[in-house]
Amino acid sequence: MKKILSLLLSLTLSIGLLCGCGAHGKTLTEEEKNTIVIWHDKEDAVSSALLTELERLVPDIVVQLEYKSNLTEALKMVGNDPNAAPDMYFFAHDKIGVYAEMGILAPITDLIDRETLTASYVGMTLDAATYKGELYQLPIYFETLLFMYNRLYMADDQVPQTTEELYAYMEQKTRGGHYGFVEQHSTAYYSAGWIHGFGGYILNENGDVGLHLPETIAAMEYHKKFVEWMPGESEYATVNTLFQEGKAHATIGGPWLVSSARAAGMDLGIAPMPVIDETSLPISPYMGVQGVQVLRYAAENKTETVTRILEALMDPEVGIALAKVSGCAPAVEACYENADVTADDVVMAMRETAEHTIPMPNRPEMDIMWTVVADLLVNINMSGQDVTASCEDAQKRAEDLIRKMQ
């Protein structure tokens, strides 16, 4: 991994030198110091709401939001080159480790006091933004998977409180082309919730692989019996079509499903995740945090302006505005004192679910784990291979691939 990151950083610096503008030595004008470029990959509604709030809160700062369809690769190329790189970028937390290892990010605590952040934010969002003890992201909002159901088939008082109740419902209702419950059972992102509910993990904060743990193996074994009552195909399109067309009574999905389900006329219900009977823990999915990261060059050369932008983004009105247009849960605790936020059942369901979520790993090794775990799930759930042997083999494969990164 160090070799790969070293090459990326060398390429970044080389580009800067060829342009005659290395990461240091450039004197900025007052106009340049007062202009902040933020890259993002968000939909127009979110970026427009963000820009409107910043223009209101810091009207004397010129904020330029630039959409980048392939933001992660673009950042790897430009790094800290002040002529090509942005000052900040608005993106998910899961790539923080890559850019921190490249040395192009500044810790947020260089600009905002840690105690202030701790007092202001939903705790798990700061955990997600932390890599090797440093906080590299100012969280804006977060997303989690939710338990969703169609009230046409599942009444509110029928919603399973435990996984065994869910299993009994699946046995009873799965027939004639209808399914009691469906999910993307052989996708790592979705299966992680079951693994965490047993106390296992895919990759922990130290970069340890946990596929061979007894808890992970137990989760895979237990989950198999649910998979037997679901369709063999478990990709996004199949699962979501079944649910939206009323052929599946319930699912686990992200907030991005809500608008399409309601547009289809569904009386959509949202409930807490079922508790796993064997562990007394709920299904505990990954949390994804969207926020702003600061490039080191900007933190060092536009310190005052960057700090003012970060302080503005901490204003609860920013989170409230984005919650209204995105349906995602604000990261600032004070937002939950707003009536519009508390009236949104999707936002509040994610806020409740967040108490039992695990931040998606932000380490570079996770890029390997997505593929390894997907193959493992296919072997177990779709090819019927032995769970223990498959998990042991996947553990060895993951560790071998990670060694080759280093």
N, C-alpha and C positions, 0 to 999 in steps of 0.2 A: 504494500500500500504506500509506504513512504517513497519508494522509487517512482510510482505513478504520480503521486502528488508533487514530488520534486521536479519531475519533467513538466508538469502543468505549470508550476510556479516559474520554472526557467523560461518556458515559452511566453508566459505573461510578461516577464521582465524584458525578454528579448524584443517583444513587440514594442514595448515602451521605449527602448533604446533606439530602435530603428526609426521611431517617430520623432526622436530627439526630445522625448519628454518622459524621463524616468520617473519613478515613484517619488523622487525628492528633487528639490532644487528649483521648482517652478514657483514664481511669485504671483499670487492671485490678486486681481484687482478687487475693489470693494463690491463691484457688481457681481463678479464671479463668486465671492464669498457669500453673497446674499441670494444666490441661485442654487436651488437644490433639485437634483434630478433623481427621480425614483422610478426604477423599473418595476413592472408588475406583469402578471398574466391573468388578471381578473376580468370578469365580465363588465360591460359598460356601466351597469347600474351601480356596482360596487365602486369602481374607480371614480365615477362622477360624484357619488356621495362623499367619498373621501376627499376629493379635490374641493368640493363645496365647503366642507368643514374646515379644511386647512386655510382656505381663502378667508373664511370668517374669523378664524382664531389667530392667524398670523398674516394679516393682509399686506404687511410690508416685505414679506419674503416671497420671492418668485419660486413657485413650486411647479416643476414640470413632470407630469406623470407620463411615462413612455411604456407602451405595451410591447412585450417581447414574447413571441409564441414559443421560443425555445430558450427561455431565460437561463436555465441551469448551464447549458453548454456555452451560451454567450458569456456568462460570468467566468467560466473556466478560461476562456480565451483572453478576456481583457483584464481580469484581476484588478490590480490597483493602478492601472494606467489612467492618469487623470484626464487624458484626452478622449478616452474611449469608455471608461467604466462609469457607472452611475455613482451617486453619493450614497444612496441607500437602495434596497430592493424590498418589495412586498411579496412574500412568498411563504410557503409552508416551512415548518421547522425541521423537517426530516433531512434536509441537505446541509444543515449547519456544520456537521462534522467535516464534510469535504472541504468547505471553504475555510474553516478554522485551521485545518491541517495545512492548507495552502498559505496561511498567514495573511489573508486579505481582509479579515473581519476584525472589528474593534469590539471589545466587550461593552455591552450597554452600561455596565456599572462604571465605566470610565467617564460617563456623561450624566448618569442619573444615579442618585444614591440608592444602594441596595435596600435599605430599610424602607425608603419611600415606595419602591417597587413591591416589596413584600406586603406592605400594608394596603396596597391598591388592587392587587390582582388575585384572581382565582388561583389558588396555590399550584394546581397541576399544570397550569399554563407556563409558569416559570420553570417548573421541573422539565417540561418539554424543551424549553429554550436553553437549557444548560448543557454544556458539553465540557467534560473534563474539569468541572468545577467553575467554569466561566459562563456567565449569562450573555448570550450572543443575539438575542431577539427581544424586541419589545412586542409582546402579544397584542393582537387586535381582536380577534375572535377565534373560537374553536368549533370543531365539528366532531360528532361521535355517531356511531351507528345507533339506531333506535329499533325497538320492537314495535312493529306496525301491524294493524289488523283492519279488516274490512267488516264494518258493523252490519253489513247485509247478512253475513254468515256467522260472525262471532260477536255476541253481545258483550257489553262491558263486564257483566258479571261472569262471563265465561272465559275471560282472559286468563291464561295459565299463570299462576303465581310461582310455580316450580317447573323444573325441566321434566319431571315425571308426569305432571299434569299436562304439559305440552305433548309429551309422547303419547299419552292416553288419547288426547284430542286428535293427534295425527292418525293413530290406529282407527279411530272411529270415523273420521271424516274423509280420509284419503281413498277415494273410489270414483269410478265413472269419469275420469279425466279431471277430477278436482283433487286438490292437495290441502291437507290441514295446515301445513307450514312448509315454506321453501326458503332456501338461502343459497348463497354461493359457497356450497359446502367444501369445495376443493380449491378455494382461493385463500392464500395465507392471511390476508387482511381480515377476512371474516372468521376463519377458524381460530385466529388468535384469541378471540373472546372466550372460547371454550377452554383453550389451554390455560389462560390466565385464571379462569374460574376454578381450575384444579390446582393452582399454585405453580404451574410451570411457566416457561417462557421460550420464545424463539431466540432472542438475543437480548442480553441484559445491558445495563449501563456501562459495564466494564468491558463489553465486547465478547463475553462468554457465550458460547452456543449451548442451548438447553434442550436440544431435540432428544437426547438420550436420557433425560431425567425421568424418574418414575412417575412424577406428576404429569409430565407431558405425554408419556406413553399411556397413562390412565385416561387422560382427556381424549386422546385419539381413539382409544378402544371404546370408550363410552359414547363418543359422538357417532360412531359407526351405525349404531342402531337407529339413530334419527335419519341418517343418510339413506337407509334402506327404504324409507317412506317418502323420499323425494325423487324427482326426476334424475335420470343419469346425467343429463347435461346440466351443468350448474353455472354457465357463464352469465355475465351481467344481463345480456339481452333476453335470454330464456327466462331467468328468474323474475325479472321485472315485468316482462310481458304477461307471464302467468298471473302475477299479482294484480297488475293494472286491468287485465281483462276479466278479473273476477274468478279465475280458475284456481287461485290459491287464497286461502282464508287469511293467512298471516305471513309475515316475513321479517327479516332483520335487514334494514337498509339505511342509507344515509339521508340527510335532510334534502338532498337533491331529488329524491323521489316524491316529496310531498306535493310540489306544485303540479306535477304530471298526474298524480293520483287524483287530486282534487279536480283538475281540469277534466278528467275522465268521468267526473260525477260521483266518485266514491265518497261514502261517508267514512272518512278515515279516522281510526282511533290510534292513539299512541300510548304505550304503557311502559312501566319499568321492565328491565330485563328479568326473565325468570331466574329464580335461585336454583343452583345445582344441588340436588338433594344430597349427594355424596359428600359435599364440602361445606354446604350452607353459605356459599358465596355465589353472587349473581354472575351470569355471563358477563365478562368484563372486557369490552372491546378496546381497540386502540383509540387514542385521542389524537386528532391532527390540529395543530395550532397555526393559524395564519397571522403573520406579523411582519414587522419591519426590522431588517438587519442593516447595520451601518458598515460601510467599507472603511478600512483603516485610514486611508489617505484623507477622506472627508472628515473623519473624527479628529485628525491631527491638524488639518488646515482650514476647516470650517467649523471649528468647535462650537462657537457660540450659536451659529445658525442651526447646526444639527441638533444641539441641545434644545433649542426652542421648538423645533419640529417635534422632537420626542415628547416634550412636555405637552404640546398641543394634542398629540395623539393619545395622551393619557386622560384627556378630558372625557368624562362619561358621555357627553353628547355625541362624540365620534362613534363610540360603540353602539349607542342607541340608534343613530342614523343608519349604520351599516346593518344592524339587526333587522331594521324595517325593510331594507331592500334585499337582504341576502337570506334571512331566516336562520342565521347562525347565531350562536351564543356569544355575547360580548365577553371579553377577558377581564374587564374592569368590574370589580364587585359592585361598585356604586350604581352601575347600570340597572341592577335588579331592584332598585327602588323606583324605577320608572314604570308607570301603569301600562304603557304600550308594550314594554318588554315582558312584564309578568302576565299579560293577557295572551301572549303568544304561546300556545301549548307546545309547539315544536321547540322553541328556544328553552322553555322551562324544563321540558323533558331531557334535553341535552345537558342542562345545568344539573339536573338530578343524576343523570347517568354519569356525569363527569366525576362524581364522588367515587366511582368504582372503575374508572378507566385507567389504562396504562398509556403514557405518552409513547407515540410511535418512536422507535429508536432513531436517533439522529446520527448514528455512527456510519462511516463509509461502508463498513462490512455488511450493512443491511441490504445493500444492492445485491449481494450474493444470496442472502437469505431468502429474499422473495422467490427467486427461481428454485432454490433447493427445496424449500417448503412446498411450493406448488407441485413439484415432481413427487415429493413424499405423499402429499394428499391424494394425488391421482393413483399412486401405487396402492394406497390403503383403501380409499373409498370407491375407486372405479375398477381397479384390477384385482382387488381382494387379497393383496399380499399380507403376510404376517405383520402385525403392528410393531412388535418389539424389534424384529429383525430389520424392518424398514426404517425405523427411527434410528437404530444404531448405524445403519449404512449411511443415512442422511447426515448424521452427526459427523462421521468420518469425512464424508465428501465436503461438507461445509468447512470443517477445520482445515482440510487440505487446500481448498480454494482461498481461504483467508490467508494462509501461510504464503501462498504465491503472490498475494497482493502486497505483502510486507517487504 
